[in-house]
Amino acid sequence: MIRGSNAIPDLAVMGGMMEKEQIRTVIAPEHDRMHHDHQNKLKSDEKILLDQMVNHFKKFEGEFKNAAQGDWVKSAMSELNDISDDLKHIQDIEV
């Protein structure tokens, strides 16, 4: 506690001020760096998963096209293409 204009601050107050300064200058920047590292890894993992899904859709589409016949096949193929396009669109979105 500070008493009068020339008084020295209480040790508890000084300790609290030093702790806040340490958090601001040491702990917070490191936490921020770790947060960005995790965020970048998640974005990378997401891209890999979406690429794999698109590739699986394309492979399935090729096998499906060769194995099945009829009007319902055209409808199913159209639906698969729409899903594949949606997955590609998700990759293009910047967060």
Phi, psi and omega in degrees: 000139180263128179240121180076169185283337182255008184285154178271138181298150177299146180299324179296319178295315179297319179298317178297319179295320179293321179296317177298318180296319179296318178298316183293322187263336185246303188287312184299313179298322179294318178298318180298318179297315179297320179300314180293323177298315179296318181297317179295321178295318179297319178297318179296314178298320179298317180297317179299314180297317179295320176300317179297318180297317179298316179297319178296320177299316181296317179296313179299319180300315179297315179292321181294318182297322181283332186268329187247154180223158175117171181296325181296334178295317179299318179295315180295319179297319178299318179296318178297319178296320178298317179296317179299317178297321178298319179296319178296322180295322178300321180295328184281345182283128176266131180265000000 
